[in-house]
Amino acid sequence: MLIANCEIFLFSRMKKSITILFLLFLFFLAFSQDDNLHKTWGYKGYAGGMFIHVGYIQSNKFKVVDLQGNEIEQQIKGFTYGLGGKMSIWLNRFFKVGGEGYFSTCNYGVRKNSCRIGWGGIAFDLLYPIKKWAPFIGVTLGGGRANHLIFIEKQQNNTYAAPMVHFSYPLCIINPAVGIEFLASNRISVLLKMDYMLNVYKKQNTYPHGMRLYLGVHFYQKKMG
């Protein structure tokens, strides 16, 4: 009970943090509409590259049914990993817009069940350049799909069989993120970011929440003059 209460408390705090982050995004977006800055809007260059990521995710408890009609309780809990890419264009010294897409896999349980999530969407980033560094906050709006593969172990006449349960469902995501970009050269930048992806399509006990940490290398060209 104590562990469950702690998980609920932490999840509640996380939702509040995400709400604050999203409000900050809207605030900085409004700030970037300043008259002096507005004169500089237009194509200012592009950036694109690949990310790898790791994280820790956890779902609510849910049940699956084996071939004999028995309900078996499951919970996705463990490390996740994956890769993807992002392509953006600068429209202002402080603002980028583009698209990104990723897949992320989590293997969990004794039977190495699998949860694989693929997603993508339109990404908006607000940056605050400081020489070669650029801290940023952003949000991605889009969709994806979660695929689950669960192995159910059962014993029959001293032999073992492993029937599978497979199901999937669509996702509609809001994915806030914070990070920092380092302009390593005139063409290459290194990015580090952290996100927390929300599924707003509908409540799913089998959808795992959690943070992911990304490391990426991008090639870019800027025209800020």
Secondary structure, DSSP 8 states (H G I E B T S, - for coil): -HHHHHHHHHHHHHHHHHHHHHHHHHHHHHHTT-HHHHTT-S--EEEEEEEEEEEEEE---EEEE-TTS-EEEE--EEEEEEEEEEEEEEEETTEEEEEEEEEEEEEETTTTEEEEEEEEEEEEEEE--BTTEEEEEEEEEEEEEEEEEEE--EEETTEEE--EEEEEEEEEEEEEEEEEEEE-SSSEEEEEEEEE-EE-SS--TT--EEEEEEEEEEEEEE---
